[in-house]
Amino acid sequence: MDTKIRLLTKAVTWQVAGFFTMMLIGFMFTGSVAASGGIAFAGSVAGFLAYFVHEILWSKVAWGRGGVPAMKR
């Protein structure tokens, strides 16, 4: 199992990779660093909020929960 600091580091590096990927795609469409940065920032914020709401909604669903682990190691 990963430590909390490892999980946090992985989450941050994933978000950074996603930000720059979105910025590159935005730049390819607009040709503007400022516009692509704005697109990437808005996408990151929207994705964060969507994931947060998604987790809240899934926390209310009992399906799939149980005492048996999903995978054995």
Biopython code that builds the backbone (N, CA, C, O; Angstrom):
import numpy as np
from Bio.PDB.StructureBuilder import StructureBuilder

atoms = [
    (1, "MET", "N", (0.847, -1.182, 0.000)),
    (1, "MET", "CA", (0.000, 0.000, 0.000)),
    (1, "MET", "C", (0.891, 1.243, 0.000)),
    (1, "MET", "O", (1.909, 1.289, 0.690)),
    (2, "ASP", "N", (0.495, 2.244, -0.781)),
    (2, "ASP", "CA", (1.259, 3.482, -0.863)),
    (2, "ASP", "C", (1.081, 4.319, 0.401)),
    (2, "ASP", "O", (0.037, 4.274, 1.052)),
    (3, "THR", "N", (2.119, 5.082, 0.734)),
    (3, "THR", "CA", (2.008, 6.029, 1.839)),
    (3, "THR", "C", (1.192, 7.233, 1.370)),
    (3, "THR", "O", (0.993, 7.429, 0.171)),
    (4, "LYS", "N", (0.726, 8.028, 2.315)),
    (4, "LYS", "CA", (-0.071, 9.205, 1.963)),
    (4, "LYS", "C", (0.748, 10.204, 1.152)),
    (4, "LYS", "O", (0.232, 10.815, 0.216)),
    (5, "ILE", "N", (2.021, 10.372, 1.504)),
    (5, "ILE", "CA", (2.858, 11.325, 0.768)),
    (5, "ILE", "C", (3.093, 10.844, -0.662)),
    (5, "ILE", "O", (3.153, 11.652, -1.589)),
    (6, "ARG", "N", (3.225, 9.523, -0.841)),
    (6, "ARG", "CA", (3.380, 8.983, -2.201)),
    (6, "ARG", "C", (2.102, 9.201, -3.011)),
    (6, "ARG", "O", (2.165, 9.592, -4.176)),
    (7, "LEU", "N", (0.941, 8.951, -2.398)),
    (7, "LEU", "CA", (-0.330, 9.180, -3.086)),
    (7, "LEU", "C", (-0.490, 10.646, -3.480)),
    (7, "LEU", "O", (-0.920, 10.955, -4.590)),
    (8, "LEU", "N", (-0.139, 11.545, -2.560)),
    (8, "LEU", "CA", (-0.231, 12.974, -2.841)),
    (8, "LEU", "C", (0.718, 13.363, -3.972)),
    (8, "LEU", "O", (0.343, 14.119, -4.868)),
    (9, "THR", "N", (1.938, 12.850, -3.932)),
    (9, "THR", "CA", (2.916, 13.146, -4.975)),
    (9, "THR", "C", (2.432, 12.648, -6.332)),
    (9, "THR", "O", (2.564, 13.347, -7.337)),
    (10, "LYS", "N", (1.873, 11.447, -6.361)),
    (10, "LYS", "CA", (1.347, 10.899, -7.610)),
    (10, "LYS", "C", (0.182, 11.748, -8.122)),
    (10, "LYS", "O", (0.081, 11.994, -9.324)),
    (11, "ALA", "N", (-0.685, 12.191, -7.234)),
    (11, "ALA", "CA", (-1.827, 13.013, -7.638)),
    (11, "ALA", "C", (-1.360, 14.346, -8.222)),
    (11, "ALA", "O", (-1.885, 14.806, -9.236)),
    (12, "VAL", "N", (-0.375, 14.957, -7.578)),
    (12, "VAL", "CA", (0.138, 16.248, -8.051)),
    (12, "VAL", "C", (0.830, 16.090, -9.402)),
    (12, "VAL", "O", (0.588, 16.879, -10.316)),
    (13, "THR", "N", (1.691, 15.076, -9.538)),
    (13, "THR", "CA", (2.391, 14.897, -10.814)),
    (13, "THR", "C", (1.410, 14.556, -11.936)),
    (13, "THR", "O", (1.611, 14.980, -13.074)),
    (14, "TRP", "N", (0.360, 13.804, -11.637)),
    (14, "TRP", "CA", (-0.661, 13.494, -12.637)),
    (14, "TRP", "C", (-1.380, 14.764, -13.062)),
    (14, "TRP", "O", (-1.636, 14.968, -14.248)),
    (15, "GLN", "N", (-1.707, 15.620, -12.096)),
    (15, "GLN", "CA", (-2.399, 16.873, -12.400)),
    (15, "GLN", "C", (-1.514, 17.790, -13.242)),
    (15, "GLN", "O", (-1.996, 18.433, -14.174)),
    (16, "VAL", "N", (-0.226, 17.852, -12.918)),
    (16, "VAL", "CA", (0.713, 18.675, -13.685)),
    (16, "VAL", "C", (0.817, 18.151, -15.122)),
    (16, "VAL", "O", (0.798, 18.931, -16.074)),
    (17, "ALA", "N", (0.927, 16.834, -15.271)),
    (17, "ALA", "CA", (0.995, 16.243, -16.611)),
    (17, "ALA", "C", (-0.276, 16.556, -17.401)),
    (17, "ALA", "O", (-0.208, 16.896, -18.582)),
    (18, "GLY", "N", (-1.420, 16.443, -16.756)),
    (18, "GLY", "CA", (-2.685, 16.759, -17.413)),
    (18, "GLY", "C", (-2.785, 18.225, -17.798)),
    (18, "GLY", "O", (-3.299, 18.557, -18.866)),
    (19, "PHE", "N", (-2.294, 19.103, -16.932)),
    (19, "PHE", "CA", (-2.322, 20.541, -17.199)),
    (19, "PHE", "C", (-1.522, 20.862, -18.457)),
    (19, "PHE", "O", (-1.997, 21.571, -19.344)),
    (20, "PHE", "N", (-0.305, 20.332, -18.522)),
    (20, "PHE", "CA", (0.536, 20.639, -19.679)),
    (20, "PHE", "C", (0.028, 19.970, -20.956)),
    (20, "PHE", "O", (0.186, 20.520, -22.045)),
    (21, "THR", "N", (-0.572, 18.807, -20.833)),
    (21, "THR", "CA", (-1.183, 18.167, -21.999)),
    (21, "THR", "C", (-2.330, 19.020, -22.519)),
    (21, "THR", "O", (-2.441, 19.253, -23.723)),
    (22, "MET", "N", (-3.185, 19.486, -21.609)),
    (22, "MET", "CA", (-4.306, 20.336, -21.998)),
    (22, "MET", "C", (-3.799, 21.656, -22.580)),
    (22, "MET", "O", (-4.380, 22.178, -23.532)),
    (23, "MET", "N", (-2.724, 22.191, -22.016)),
    (23, "MET", "CA", (-2.165, 23.438, -22.518)),
    (23, "MET", "C", (-1.624, 23.249, -23.940)),
    (23, "MET", "O", (-1.816, 24.112, -24.797)),
    (24, "LEU", "N", (-0.955, 22.136, -24.188)),
    (24, "LEU", "CA", (-0.427, 21.854, -25.522)),
    (24, "LEU", "C", (-1.558, 21.720, -26.543)),
    (24, "LEU", "O", (-1.477, 22.266, -27.643)),
    (25, "ILE", "N", (-2.603, 20.996, -26.174)),
    (25, "ILE", "CA", (-3.747, 20.846, -27.080)),
    (25, "ILE", "C", (-4.402, 22.203, -27.333)),
    (25, "ILE", "O", (-4.745, 22.530, -28.470)),
    (26, "GLY", "N", (-4.575, 22.988, -26.274)),
    (26, "GLY", "CA", (-5.146, 24.323, -26.426)),
    (26, "GLY", "C", (-4.299, 25.201, -27.325)),
    (26, "GLY", "O", (-4.833, 25.963, -28.133)),
    (27, "PHE", "N", (-2.979, 25.103, -27.193)),
    (27, "PHE", "CA", (-2.076, 25.895, -28.031)),
    (27, "PHE", "C", (-2.176, 25.476, -29.496)),
    (27, "PHE", "O", (-2.127, 26.315, -30.396)),
    (28, "MET", "N", (-2.318, 24.176, -29.723)),
    (28, "MET", "CA", (-2.442, 23.687, -31.101)),
    (28, "MET", "C", (-3.700, 24.246, -31.773)),
    (28, "MET", "O", (-3.706, 24.479, -32.982)),
    (29, "PHE", "N", (-4.752, 24.459, -31.000)),
    (29, "PHE", "CA", (-5.993, 24.985, -31.563)),
    (29, "PHE", "C", (-6.016, 26.509, -31.640)),
    (29, "PHE", "O", (-6.603, 27.072, -32.564)),
    (30, "THR", "N", (-5.381, 27.184, -30.674)),
    (30, "THR", "CA", (-5.492, 28.640, -30.610)),
    (30, "THR", "C", (-4.241, 29.375, -31.063)),
    (30, "THR", "O", (-4.332, 30.497, -31.560)),
    (31, "GLY", "N", (-3.072, 28.760, -30.899)),
    (31, "GLY", "CA", (-1.816, 29.438, -31.211)),
    (31, "GLY", "C", (-1.425, 30.460, -30.158)),
    (31, "GLY", "O", (-0.475, 31.217, -30.358)),
    (32, "SER", "N", (-2.129, 30.493, -29.057)),
    (32, "SER", "CA", (-1.880, 31.469, -27.996)),
    (32, "SER", "C", (-1.537, 30.760, -26.692)),
    (32, "SER", "O", (-2.275, 29.892, -26.224)),
    (33, "VAL", "N", (-0.387, 31.153, -26.110)),
    (33, "VAL", "CA", (0.005, 30.573, -24.824)),
    (33, "VAL", "C", (-0.971, 31.005, -23.732)),
    (33, "VAL", "O", (-1.346, 30.205, -22.875)),
    (34, "ALA", "N", (-1.380, 32.276, -23.768)),
    (34, "ALA", "CA", (-2.305, 32.777, -22.743)),
    (34, "ALA", "C", (-3.650, 32.052, -22.813)),
    (34, "ALA", "O", (-4.190, 31.636, -21.788)),
    (35, "ALA", "N", (-4.181, 31.906, -24.014)),
    (35, "ALA", "CA", (-5.471, 31.224, -24.163)),
    (35, "ALA", "C", (-5.357, 29.760, -23.767)),
    (35, "ALA", "O", (-6.234, 29.228, -23.087)),
    (36, "SER", "N", (-4.278, 29.108, -24.192)),
    (36, "SER", "CA", (-4.125, 27.688, -23.857)),
    (36, "SER", "C", (-3.919, 27.496, -22.358)),
    (36, "SER", "O", (-4.376, 26.500, -21.796)),
    (37, "GLY", "N", (-3.239, 28.434, -21.705)),
    (37, "GLY", "CA", (-3.086, 28.373, -20.249)),
    (37, "GLY", "C", (-4.421, 28.530, -19.544)),
    (37, "GLY", "O", (-4.701, 27.839, -18.565)),
    (38, "GLY", "N", (-5.243, 29.442, -20.048)),
    (38, "GLY", "CA", (-6.580, 29.626, -19.481)),
    (38, "GLY", "C", (-7.447, 28.395, -19.660)),
    (38, "GLY", "O", (-8.184, 28.003, -18.755)),
    (39, "ILE", "N", (-7.355, 27.788, -20.839)),
    (39, "ILE", "CA", (-8.106, 26.560, -21.105)),
    (39, "ILE", "C", (-7.655, 25.454, -20.156)),
    (39, "ILE", "O", (-8.480, 24.750, -19.573)),
    (40, "ALA", "N", (-6.337, 25.306, -20.006)),
    (40, "ALA", "CA", (-5.794, 24.258, -19.135)),
    (40, "ALA", "C", (-6.195, 24.491, -17.682)),
    (40, "ALA", "O", (-6.546, 23.547, -16.974)),
    (41, "PHE", "N", (-6.145, 25.742, -17.237)),
    (41, "PHE", "CA", (-6.524, 26.055, -15.859)),
    (41, "PHE", "C", (-8.007, 25.761, -15.629)),
    (41, "PHE", "O", (-8.381, 25.135, -14.637)),
    (42, "ALA", "N", (-8.841, 26.222, -16.558)),
    (42, "ALA", "CA", (-10.281, 25.977, -16.430)),
    (42, "ALA", "C", (-10.581, 24.482, -16.451)),
    (42, "ALA", "O", (-11.431, 24.003, -15.700)),
    (43, "GLY", "N", (-9.882, 23.748, -17.310)),
    (43, "GLY", "CA", (-10.072, 22.300, -17.369)),
    (43, "GLY", "C", (-9.668, 21.610, -16.082)),
    (43, "GLY", "O", (-10.330, 20.675, -15.633)),
    (44, "SER", "N", (-8.570, 22.077, -15.486)),
    (44, "SER", "CA", (-8.110, 21.492, -14.223)),
    (44, "SER", "C", (-9.109, 21.741, -13.096)),
    (44, "SER", "O", (-9.427, 20.834, -12.327)),
    (45, "VAL", "N", (-9.597, 22.970, -13.003)),
    (45, "VAL", "CA", (-10.574, 23.312, -11.960)),
    (45, "VAL", "C", (-11.870, 22.531, -12.176)),
    (45, "VAL", "O", (-12.426, 21.973, -11.230)),
    (46, "ALA", "N", (-12.349, 22.491, -13.420)),
    (46, "ALA", "CA", (-13.587, 21.765, -13.717)),
    (46, "ALA", "C", (-13.427, 20.276, -13.422)),
    (46, "ALA", "O", (-14.333, 19.650, -12.872)),
    (47, "GLY", "N", (-12.282, 19.713, -13.785)),
    (47, "GLY", "CA", (-12.031, 18.295, -13.521)),
    (47, "GLY", "C", (-11.981, 17.995, -12.036)),
    (47, "GLY", "O", (-12.511, 16.980, -11.585)),
    (48, "PHE", "N", (-11.342, 18.880, -11.268)),
    (48, "PHE", "CA", (-11.269, 18.716, -9.817)),
    (48, "PHE", "C", (-12.664, 18.734, -9.206)),
    (48, "PHE", "O", (-13.006, 17.873, -8.395)),
    (49, "LEU", "N", (-13.464, 19.715, -9.597)),
    (49, "LEU", "CA", (-14.818, 19.825, -9.050)),
    (49, "LEU", "C", (-15.687, 18.640, -9.466)),
    (49, "LEU", "O", (-16.459, 18.121, -8.660)),
    (50, "ALA", "N", (-15.564, 18.217, -10.711)),
    (50, "ALA", "CA", (-16.343, 17.068, -11.183)),
    (50, "ALA", "C", (-15.964, 15.811, -10.414)),
    (50, "ALA", "O", (-16.836, 15.027, -10.038)),
    (51, "TYR", "N", (-14.666, 15.611, -10.177)),
    (51, "TYR", "CA", (-14.225, 14.435, -9.425)),
    (51, "TYR", "C", (-14.739, 14.490, -7.990)),
    (51, "TYR", "O", (-15.166, 13.473, -7.444)),
    (52, "PHE", "N", (-14.700, 15.665, -7.379)),
    (52, "PHE", "CA", (-15.174, 15.848, -6.007)),
    (52, "PHE", "C", (-16.653, 15.475, -5.901)),
    (52, "PHE", "O", (-17.047, 14.730, -5.003)),
    (53, "VAL", "N", (-17.470, 15.995, -6.821)),
    (53, "VAL", "CA", (-18.905, 15.676, -6.828)),
    (53, "VAL", "C", (-19.109, 14.186, -7.104)),
    (53, "VAL", "O", (-19.953, 13.549, -6.473)),
    (54, "HIS", "N", (-18.350, 13.635, -8.031)),
    (54, "HIS", "CA", (-18.418, 12.211, -8.366)),
    (54, "HIS", "C", (-18.165, 11.354, -7.130)),
    (54, "HIS", "O", (-18.890, 10.389, -6.887)),
    (55, "GLU", "N", (-17.150, 11.697, -6.353)),
    (55, "GLU", "CA", (-16.830, 10.945, -5.138)),
    (55, "GLU", "C", (-17.936, 11.064, -4.094)),
    (55, "GLU", "O", (-18.264, 10.083, -3.428)),
    (56, "ILE", "N", (-18.512, 12.249, -3.946)),
    (56, "ILE", "CA", (-19.613, 12.434, -2.995)),
    (56, "ILE", "C", (-20.798, 11.560, -3.393)),
    (56, "ILE", "O", (-21.396, 10.892, -2.550)),
    (57, "LEU", "N", (-21.133, 11.569, -4.676)),
    (57, "LEU", "CA", (-22.256, 10.752, -5.139)),
    (57, "LEU", "C", (-21.975, 9.266, -4.952)),
    (57, "LEU", "O", (-22.855, 8.535, -4.499)),
    (58, "TRP", "N", (-20.779, 8.802, -5.287)),
    (58, "TRP", "CA", (-20.448, 7.389, -5.124)),
    (58, "TRP", "C", (-20.401, 6.981, -3.653)),
    (58, "TRP", "O", (-20.631, 5.815, -3.333)),
    (59, "SER", "N", (-20.108, 7.919, -2.757)),
    (59, "SER", "CA", (-20.075, 7.573, -1.334)),
    (59, "SER", "C", (-21.467, 7.221, -0.815)),
    (59, "SER", "O", (-21.595, 6.592, 0.235)),
    (60, "LYS", "N", (-22.500, 7.617, -1.537)),
    (60, "LYS", "CA", (-23.877, 7.323, -1.141)),
    (60, "LYS", "C", (-24.382, 5.998, -1.717)),
    (60, "LYS", "O", (-25.481, 5.558, -1.380)),
    (61, "VAL", "N", (-23.593, 5.363, -2.575)),
    (61, "VAL", "CA", (-23.983, 4.111, -3.230)),
    (61, "VAL", "C", (-23.367, 2.939, -2.480)),
    (61, "VAL", "O", (-22.151, 2.881, -2.297)),
    (62, "ALA", "N", (-24.205, 2.010, -2.048)),
    (62, "ALA", "CA", (-23.716, 0.856, -1.289)),
    (62, "ALA", "C", (-23.218, -0.266, -2.201)),
    (62, "ALA", "O", (-22.466, -1.133, -1.757)),
    (63, "TRP", "N", (-23.623, -0.258, -3.453)),
    (63, "TRP", "CA", (-23.277, -1.320, -4.389)),
    (63, "TRP", "C", (-21.755, -1.526, -4.468)),
    (63, "TRP", "O", (-20.991, -0.568, -4.592)),
    (64, "GLY", "N", (-21.345, -2.770, -4.393)),
    (64, "GLY", "CA", (-19.939, -3.112, -4.541)),
    (64, "GLY", "C", (-19.123, -3.050, -3.266)),
    (64, "GLY", "O", (-17.946, -3.410, -3.260)),
    (65, "ARG", "N", (-19.733, -2.602, -2.199)),
    (65, "ARG", "CA", (-19.018, -2.558, -0.925)),
    (65, "ARG", "C", (-19.191, -3.886, -0.216)),
    (65, "ARG", "O", (-20.186, -4.584, -0.411)),
    (66, "GLY", "N", (-18.237, -4.221, 0.589)),
    (66, "GLY", "CA", (-18.342, -5.460, 1.343)),
    (66, "GLY", "C", (-17.060, -5.706, 2.105)),
    (66, "GLY", "O", (-16.100, -4.943, 1.998)),
    (67, "GLY", "N", (-17.053, -6.770, 2.869)),
    (67, "GLY", "CA", (-15.896, -7.088, 3.679)),
    (67, "GLY", "C", (-14.807, -7.824, 2.928)),
    (67, "GLY", "O", (-13.699, -7.977, 3.442)),
    (68, "VAL", "N", (-15.100, -8.285, 1.720)),
    (68, "VAL", "CA", (-14.129, -9.058, 0.954)),
    (68, "VAL", "C", (-13.373, -8.120, 0.020)),
    (68, "VAL", "O", (-13.997, -7.363, -0.723)),
    (69, "PRO", "N", (-12.042, -8.154, 0.043)),
    (69, "PRO", "CA", (-11.278, -7.294, -0.862)),
    (69, "PRO", "C", (-11.570, -7.637, -2.322)),
    (69, "PRO", "O", (-11.832, -8.793, -2.654)),
    (70, "ALA", "N", (-11.525, -6.639, -3.178)),
    (70, "ALA", "CA", (-11.798, -6.850, -4.597)),
    (70, "ALA", "C", (-10.718, -7.711, -5.245)),
    (70, "ALA", "O", (-11.010, -8.505, -6.140)),
    (71, "MET", "N", (-9.479, -7.558, -4.800)),
    (71, "MET", "CA", (-8.374, -8.327, -5.372)),
    (71, "MET", "C", (-7.507, -8.875, -4.251)),
    (71, "MET", "O", (-7.297, -8.213, -3.235)),
    (72, "LYS", "N", (-7.016, -10.066, -4.439)),
    (72, "LYS", "CA", (-6.065, -10.636, -3.493)),
    (72, "LYS", "C", (-4.675, -10.429, -4.046)),
    (72, "LYS", "O", (-4.465, -10.525, -5.255)),
    (73, "ARG", "N", (-3.722, -10.146, -3.174)),
    (73, "ARG", "CA", (-2.332, -9.955, -3.616)),
    (73, "ARG", "C", (-1.509, -11.147, -3.280)),
    (73, "ARG", "O", (-0.314, -11.174, -3.573)),
]
sb = StructureBuilder()
sb.init_structure("model")
sb.init_model(0)
sb.init_chain("A")
sb.init_seg("    ")
for serial, (resi, resn, name, xyz) in enumerate(atoms, 1):
    if name == "N":
        sb.init_residue(resn, " ", resi, " ")
    sb.init_atom(name, np.array(xyz, "f"), 0.0, 1.0, " ", f" {name:<3s}", serial, name[0])
structure = sb.get_structure()
